[in-house]
Amino acid sequence: MLHWILHIIQDWDSILLTMYYNYIIYYISKNDNEEKSVI
C-alpha cells in the first residue's frame, strides 16, 4: 500500500515537473517572439 502511494507521488512529481518546464519554455519563447516583433 505504501509503495503504491509513493509510486503515485513520484508520478505526480514528474508530471508537475514536466508541466512546469513546458510552461517555462512556452513563456520564454513567447517573450522572445514579442521582443522580436517590437524590433
mmCIF file of the N, C-alpha and C atoms, coordinates in Angstrom:
data_MODEL
# 
_entry.id   MODEL 
# 
loop_
_atom_site.group_PDB 
_atom_site.id 
_atom_site.type_symbol 
_atom_site.label_atom_id 
_atom_site.label_alt_id 
_atom_site.label_comp_id 
_atom_site.label_asym_id 
_atom_site.label_entity_id 
_atom_site.label_seq_id 
_atom_site.pdbx_PDB_ins_code 
_atom_site.Cartn_x 
_atom_site.Cartn_y 
_atom_site.Cartn_z 
_atom_site.occupancy 
_atom_site.B_iso_or_equiv 
_atom_site.pdbx_formal_charge 
_atom_site.auth_seq_id 
_atom_site.auth_comp_id 
_atom_site.auth_asym_id 
_atom_site.auth_atom_id 
_atom_site.pdbx_PDB_model_num 
ATOM 1   N N  . MET A 1 1  ? 0.845  -1.202 0.000   1.00 0.00 ? 1  MET A N  1 
ATOM 2   C CA . MET A 1 1  ? 0.000  0.000  0.000   1.00 0.00 ? 1  MET A CA 1 
ATOM 3   C C  . MET A 1 1  ? 0.884  1.258  0.000   1.00 0.00 ? 1  MET A C  1 
ATOM 4   N N  . LEU A 1 2  ? 1.828  1.308  0.912   1.00 0.00 ? 2  LEU A N  1 
ATOM 5   C CA . LEU A 1 2  ? 2.702  2.473  0.991   1.00 0.00 ? 2  LEU A CA 1 
ATOM 6   C C  . LEU A 1 2  ? 3.502  2.628  -0.301  1.00 0.00 ? 2  LEU A C  1 
ATOM 7   N N  . HIS A 1 3  ? 3.983  1.515  -0.819  1.00 0.00 ? 3  HIS A N  1 
ATOM 8   C CA . HIS A 1 3  ? 4.753  1.558  -2.064  1.00 0.00 ? 3  HIS A CA 1 
ATOM 9   C C  . HIS A 1 3  ? 3.896  2.129  -3.195  1.00 0.00 ? 3  HIS A C  1 
ATOM 10  N N  . TRP A 1 4  ? 2.640  1.749  -3.245  1.00 0.00 ? 4  TRP A N  1 
ATOM 11  C CA . TRP A 1 4  ? 1.722  2.223  -4.284  1.00 0.00 ? 4  TRP A CA 1 
ATOM 12  C C  . TRP A 1 4  ? 1.532  3.737  -4.166  1.00 0.00 ? 4  TRP A C  1 
ATOM 13  N N  . ILE A 1 5  ? 1.375  4.218  -2.930  1.00 0.00 ? 5  ILE A N  1 
ATOM 14  C CA . ILE A 1 5  ? 1.207  5.665  -2.717  1.00 0.00 ? 5  ILE A CA 1 
ATOM 15  C C  . ILE A 1 5  ? 2.470  6.410  -3.143  1.00 0.00 ? 5  ILE A C  1 
ATOM 16  N N  . LEU A 1 6  ? 3.628  5.897  -2.760  1.00 0.00 ? 6  LEU A N  1 
ATOM 17  C CA . LEU A 1 6  ? 4.884  6.539  -3.149  1.00 0.00 ? 6  LEU A CA 1 
ATOM 18  C C  . LEU A 1 6  ? 5.023  6.566  -4.659  1.00 0.00 ? 6  LEU A C  1 
ATOM 19  N N  . HIS A 1 7  ? 4.601  5.510  -5.301  1.00 0.00 ? 7  HIS A N  1 
ATOM 20  C CA . HIS A 1 7  ? 4.693  5.445  -6.758  1.00 0.00 ? 7  HIS A CA 1 
ATOM 21  C C  . HIS A 1 7  ? 3.836  6.543  -7.395  1.00 0.00 ? 7  HIS A C  1 
ATOM 22  N N  . ILE A 1 8  ? 2.637  6.744  -6.885  1.00 0.00 ? 8  ILE A N  1 
ATOM 23  C CA . ILE A 1 8  ? 1.754  7.793  -7.419  1.00 0.00 ? 8  ILE A CA 1 
ATOM 24  C C  . ILE A 1 8  ? 2.370  9.171  -7.168  1.00 0.00 ? 8  ILE A C  1 
ATOM 25  N N  . ILE A 1 9  ? 2.922  9.366  -5.985  1.00 0.00 ? 9  ILE A N  1 
ATOM 26  C CA . ILE A 1 9  ? 3.543  10.661 -5.674  1.00 0.00 ? 9  ILE A CA 1 
ATOM 27  C C  . ILE A 1 9  ? 4.685  10.927 -6.640  1.00 0.00 ? 9  ILE A C  1 
ATOM 28  N N  . GLN A 1 10 ? 5.490  9.925  -6.927  1.00 0.00 ? 10 GLN A N  1 
ATOM 29  C CA . GLN A 1 10 ? 6.598  10.098 -7.869  1.00 0.00 ? 10 GLN A CA 1 
ATOM 30  C C  . GLN A 1 10 ? 6.059  10.430 -9.247  1.00 0.00 ? 10 GLN A C  1 
ATOM 31  N N  . ASP A 1 11 ? 4.983  9.786  -9.648  1.00 0.00 ? 11 ASP A N  1 
ATOM 32  C CA . ASP A 1 11 ? 4.376  10.087 -10.951 1.00 0.00 ? 11 ASP A CA 1 
ATOM 33  C C  . ASP A 1 11 ? 3.910  11.536 -10.981 1.00 0.00 ? 11 ASP A C  1 
ATOM 34  N N  . TRP A 1 12 ? 3.280  11.974 -9.907  1.00 0.00 ? 12 TRP A N  1 
ATOM 35  C CA . TRP A 1 12 ? 2.808  13.363 -9.852  1.00 0.00 ? 12 TRP A CA 1 
ATOM 36  C C  . TRP A 1 12 ? 3.984  14.322 -9.931  1.00 0.00 ? 12 TRP A C  1 
ATOM 37  N N  . ASP A 1 13 ? 5.070  13.972 -9.246  1.00 0.00 ? 13 ASP A N  1 
ATOM 38  C CA . ASP A 1 13 ? 6.269  14.820 -9.293  1.00 0.00 ? 13 ASP A CA 1 
ATOM 39  C C  . ASP A 1 13 ? 6.740  14.994 -10.721 1.00 0.00 ? 13 ASP A C  1 
ATOM 40  N N  . SER A 1 14 ? 6.826  13.902 -11.464 1.00 0.00 ? 14 SER A N  1 
ATOM 41  C CA . SER A 1 14 ? 7.315  14.012 -12.840 1.00 0.00 ? 14 SER A CA 1 
ATOM 42  C C  . SER A 1 14 ? 6.314  14.748 -13.722 1.00 0.00 ? 14 SER A C  1 
ATOM 43  N N  . ILE A 1 15 ? 5.025  14.548 -13.474 1.00 0.00 ? 15 ILE A N  1 
ATOM 44  C CA . ILE A 1 15 ? 4.005  15.256 -14.266 1.00 0.00 ? 15 ILE A CA 1 
ATOM 45  C C  . ILE A 1 15 ? 4.096  16.758 -13.993 1.00 0.00 ? 15 ILE A C  1 
ATOM 46  N N  . LEU A 1 16 ? 4.182  17.129 -12.723 1.00 0.00 ? 16 LEU A N  1 
ATOM 47  C CA . LEU A 1 16 ? 4.265  18.551 -12.378 1.00 0.00 ? 16 LEU A CA 1 
ATOM 48  C C  . LEU A 1 16 ? 5.553  19.165 -12.918 1.00 0.00 ? 16 LEU A C  1 
ATOM 49  N N  . LEU A 1 17 ? 6.661  18.431 -12.817 1.00 0.00 ? 17 LEU A N  1 
ATOM 50  C CA . LEU A 1 17 ? 7.927  18.943 -13.344 1.00 0.00 ? 17 LEU A CA 1 
ATOM 51  C C  . LEU A 1 17 ? 7.828  19.162 -14.839 1.00 0.00 ? 17 LEU A C  1 
ATOM 52  N N  . THR A 1 18 ? 7.226  18.219 -15.532 1.00 0.00 ? 18 THR A N  1 
ATOM 53  C CA . THR A 1 18 ? 7.089  18.339 -16.986 1.00 0.00 ? 18 THR A CA 1 
ATOM 54  C C  . THR A 1 18 ? 6.236  19.550 -17.342 1.00 0.00 ? 18 THR A C  1 
ATOM 55  N N  . MET A 1 19 ? 5.117  19.714 -16.652 1.00 0.00 ? 19 MET A N  1 
ATOM 56  C CA . MET A 1 19 ? 4.251  20.865 -16.919 1.00 0.00 ? 19 MET A CA 1 
ATOM 57  C C  . MET A 1 19 ? 4.997  22.162 -16.620 1.00 0.00 ? 19 MET A C  1 
ATOM 58  N N  . TYR A 1 20 ? 5.739  22.168 -15.524 1.00 0.00 ? 20 TYR A N  1 
ATOM 59  C CA . TYR A 1 20 ? 6.480  23.365 -15.115 1.00 0.00 ? 20 TYR A CA 1 
ATOM 60  C C  . TYR A 1 20 ? 7.507  23.755 -16.172 1.00 0.00 ? 20 TYR A C  1 
ATOM 61  N N  . TYR A 1 21 ? 8.280  22.770 -16.649 1.00 0.00 ? 21 TYR A N  1 
ATOM 62  C CA . TYR A 1 21 ? 9.291  23.067 -17.667 1.00 0.00 ? 21 TYR A CA 1 
ATOM 63  C C  . TYR A 1 21 ? 8.644  23.497 -18.971 1.00 0.00 ? 21 TYR A C  1 
ATOM 64  N N  . ASN A 1 22 ? 7.555  22.838 -19.344 1.00 0.00 ? 22 ASN A N  1 
ATOM 65  C CA . ASN A 1 22 ? 6.870  23.225 -20.581 1.00 0.00 ? 22 ASN A CA 1 
ATOM 66  C C  . ASN A 1 22 ? 6.364  24.657 -20.481 1.00 0.00 ? 22 ASN A C  1 
ATOM 67  N N  . TYR A 1 23 ? 5.861  25.032 -19.315 1.00 0.00 ? 23 TYR A N  1 
ATOM 68  C CA . TYR A 1 23 ? 5.359  26.394 -19.120 1.00 0.00 ? 23 TYR A CA 1 
ATOM 69  C C  . TYR A 1 23 ? 6.502  27.400 -19.234 1.00 0.00 ? 23 TYR A C  1 
ATOM 70  N N  . ILE A 1 24 ? 7.635  27.085 -18.622 1.00 0.00 ? 24 ILE A N  1 
ATOM 71  C CA . ILE A 1 24 ? 8.796  27.996 -18.692 1.00 0.00 ? 24 ILE A CA 1 
ATOM 72  C C  . ILE A 1 24 ? 9.243  28.152 -20.136 1.00 0.00 ? 24 ILE A C  1 
ATOM 73  N N  . ILE A 1 25 ? 9.359  27.055 -20.857 1.00 0.00 ? 25 ILE A N  1 
ATOM 74  C CA . ILE A 1 25 ? 9.792  27.111 -22.263 1.00 0.00 ? 25 ILE A CA 1 
ATOM 75  C C  . ILE A 1 25 ? 8.795  27.930 -23.080 1.00 0.00 ? 25 ILE A C  1 
ATOM 76  N N  . TYR A 1 26 ? 7.508  27.688 -22.854 1.00 0.00 ? 26 TYR A N  1 
ATOM 77  C CA . TYR A 1 26 ? 6.476  28.438 -23.574 1.00 0.00 ? 26 TYR A CA 1 
ATOM 78  C C  . TYR A 1 26 ? 6.569  29.927 -23.241 1.00 0.00 ? 26 TYR A C  1 
ATOM 79  N N  . TYR A 1 27 ? 6.738  30.236 -21.971 1.00 0.00 ? 27 TYR A N  1 
ATOM 80  C CA . TYR A 1 27 ? 6.795  31.633 -21.527 1.00 0.00 ? 27 TYR A CA 1 
ATOM 81  C C  . TYR A 1 27 ? 8.007  32.339 -22.131 1.00 0.00 ? 27 TYR A C  1 
ATOM 82  N N  . ILE A 1 28 ? 9.158  31.683 -22.117 1.00 0.00 ? 28 ILE A N  1 
ATOM 83  C CA . ILE A 1 28 ? 10.381 32.283 -22.675 1.00 0.00 ? 28 ILE A CA 1 
ATOM 84  C C  . ILE A 1 28 ? 10.219 32.502 -24.173 1.00 0.00 ? 28 ILE A C  1 
ATOM 85  N N  . SER A 1 29 ? 9.738  31.518 -24.885 1.00 0.00 ? 29 SER A N  1 
ATOM 86  C CA . SER A 1 29 ? 9.599  31.660 -26.340 1.00 0.00 ? 29 SER A CA 1 
ATOM 87  C C  . SER A 1 29 ? 8.553  32.726 -26.673 1.00 0.00 ? 29 SER A C  1 
ATOM 88  N N  . LYS A 1 30 ? 7.516  32.842 -25.855 1.00 0.00 ? 30 LYS A N  1 
ATOM 89  C CA . LYS A 1 30 ? 6.502  33.869 -26.084 1.00 0.00 ? 30 LYS A CA 1 
ATOM 90  C C  . LYS A 1 30 ? 7.134  35.252 -25.919 1.00 0.00 ? 30 LYS A C  1 
ATOM 91  N N  . ASN A 1 31 ? 7.919  35.425 -24.879 1.00 0.00 ? 31 ASN A N  1 
ATOM 92  C CA . ASN A 1 31 ? 8.595  36.707 -24.661 1.00 0.00 ? 31 ASN A CA 1 
ATOM 93  C C  . ASN A 1 31 ? 9.561  37.001 -25.798 1.00 0.00 ? 31 ASN A C  1 
ATOM 94  N N  . ASP A 1 32 ? 10.280 36.000 -26.255 1.00 0.00 ? 32 ASP A N  1 
ATOM 95  C CA . ASP A 1 32 ? 11.216 36.190 -27.367 1.00 0.00 ? 32 ASP A CA 1 
ATOM 96  C C  . ASP A 1 32 ? 10.468 36.671 -28.600 1.00 0.00 ? 32 ASP A C  1 
ATOM 97  N N  . ASN A 1 33 ? 9.334  36.070 -28.867 1.00 0.00 ? 33 ASN A N  1 
ATOM 98  C CA . ASN A 1 33 ? 8.562  36.453 -30.050 1.00 0.00 ? 33 ASN A CA 1 
ATOM 99  C C  . ASN A 1 33 ? 8.072  37.894 -29.934 1.00 0.00 ? 33 ASN A C  1 
ATOM 100 N N  . GLU A 1 34 ? 7.636  38.281 -28.761 1.00 0.00 ? 34 GLU A N  1 
ATOM 101 C CA . GLU A 1 34 ? 7.152  39.652 -28.576 1.00 0.00 ? 34 GLU A CA 1 
ATOM 102 C C  . GLU A 1 34 ? 8.300  40.643 -28.744 1.00 0.00 ? 34 GLU A C  1 
ATOM 103 N N  . GLU A 1 35 ? 9.468  40.322 -28.237 1.00 0.00 ? 35 GLU A N  1 
ATOM 104 C CA . GLU A 1 35 ? 10.612 41.229 -28.375 1.00 0.00 ? 35 GLU A CA 1 
ATOM 105 C C  . GLU A 1 35 ? 11.016 41.351 -29.835 1.00 0.00 ? 35 GLU A C  1 
ATOM 106 N N  . LYS A 1 36 ? 10.999 40.244 -30.560 1.00 0.00 ? 36 LYS A N  1 
ATOM 107 C CA . LYS A 1 36 ? 11.380 40.282 -31.972 1.00 0.00 ? 36 LYS A CA 1 
ATOM 108 C C  . LYS A 1 36 ? 10.383 41.103 -32.781 1.00 0.00 ? 36 LYS A C  1 
ATOM 109 N N  . SER A 1 37 ? 9.112  40.989 -32.447 1.00 0.00 ? 37 SER A N  1 
ATOM 110 C CA . SER A 1 37 ? 8.105  41.733 -33.211 1.00 0.00 ? 37 SER A CA 1 
ATOM 111 C C  . SER A 1 37 ? 8.219  43.235 -32.924 1.00 0.00 ? 37 SER A C  1 
ATOM 112 N N  . VAL A 1 38 ? 8.688  43.592 -31.740 1.00 0.00 ? 38 VAL A N  1 
ATOM 113 C CA . VAL A 1 38 ? 8.844  45.013 -31.390 1.00 0.00 ? 38 VAL A CA 1 
ATOM 114 C C  . VAL A 1 38 ? 10.011 45.603 -32.186 1.00 0.00 ? 38 VAL A C  1 
ATOM 115 N N  . ILE A 1 39 ? 11.074 44.841 -32.342 1.00 0.00 ? 39 ILE A N  1 
ATOM 116 C CA . ILE A 1 39 ? 12.281 45.342 -33.038 1.00 0.00 ? 39 ILE A CA 1 
ATOM 117 C C  . ILE A 1 39 ? 11.969 45.604 -34.508 1.00 0.00 ? 39 ILE A C  1 
# 
